[in-house]
């Protein structure tokens, strides 16, 4: 069983590398690296480090301490690159609306900080698996930030470009899966390592295929939206809120009337 | 069961649910988009307040309780409940129209104040909660019908203030509705 899994893992590793190269070629040929430089860099880094990890494991073995540390350090680098790529995609999704984006990015940073704190508190407090725990916290923060951006889009009724949405969904689903995978790894330790690695690669392959399909055509950078004069919002927003408050009062008084008479 | 396992699986489940909700098209999006005039409906139902008020008047009910049969009284009670529910729905429509207009302006503004946005979010949550509670109470008949008289009184009192606010918004609201309709035509795409 373990031998079969190891064999499947090696095949998957090769498939992942081929898929990564294909995506990279697509990014270069379609010149999509212009619209998504951080994303392109992330794919490149991931590919290079993937090949390096393969060499490290074949030299030092899968269960040695050295290969464990090296691979997790490389993983930390990849996650940081993913964080930057995610910020780029978030910017693509919202930054054409300058005012909302200025508000959104502050909330997103706050949200990421809170999630990191949550992940830190929820994890067991021992020094084992520090790197997987840090990676899990970062993955959770990435997933939360992407979900928060989608909530923003829904709240403000902004229809985003399909390509940006697909890239973000790919990142989010992969991050969610990584969190779950790392959590199970922490629980079952060594017995889960082969399966953990295999499932992680399957999830990553799924993301790569989604991104490849998304970026099969050339993408252009969006043009900034024509916005209203600055004073319009400052004048109208308080008045809208006043009217919303009046409607709320109307309901509240109805509610109070009901309550007192009951 | 490991606590970390529950906490992380739970958090991811919440994230996925939120993602599903955010990616789903709102049910009433098509209606709102196809009819930008709906944004100004706030004024319309206020126009019908005298009729609503008359329909909910206590004197009418007193008169009926003396003269009409029990069946007729029951029917009147049911009708009144229907009126109150319709009125609540109209209030909700007003609220959503205003909210949409406010969001359109926020999206198209170069500078957005967090305080106003959070205030609107708070008002939205409060409205949704109160609306559901009252609706549920009316639907299951927890509110005895004479109580509905209070509704017309408070509505007529507030309508004066609302009318004043509407007049003040006047041309600007029309401008915002125009903006909304132009955005709808363009599909509000990011590029």
Interface residues (C-beta under 8 A of the other chain):
Chain A: X92 X93 X94 X96 X97 X98 X99 X100 X102 X103 X106 X118 X119 X122 X123 X124 X136 X140 X143 X144 X146 X147 X150 X151 X153 X154 X155 X156 X157 X158 X159 X160 X161 X164 X165 X169 X172 X176 X179 X180 X183 X184 X186 X187 X220 X222 X223 X225 X227 X228 X230 X232 X233 X234 X235 X236 X237 X238 X239 X240 X241 X242 X243 X244 X245 X246 X247 X248 X249 X250 X251 X252 X253 X254 X255 X257 X258 X261 X262
Chain B: X2 X3 X4 X5 X7 X8 X9 X11 X12 X15 X16 X18 X19 X21 X22 X23 X26 X29 X42 X88 X91 X94 X95 X98 X99 X100 X101 X102 X103 X104 X105 X106 X107 X108 X109 X110 X111 X112 X113 X114 X116 X117 X119 X120 X123 X124 X126 X127 X130 X131 X133 X134 X137 X142 X143 X144 X147 X150 X151 X154 X155 X158 X161 X162 X165 X166 X168 X169 X172 X176 X179 X187 X188 X189 X190 X191
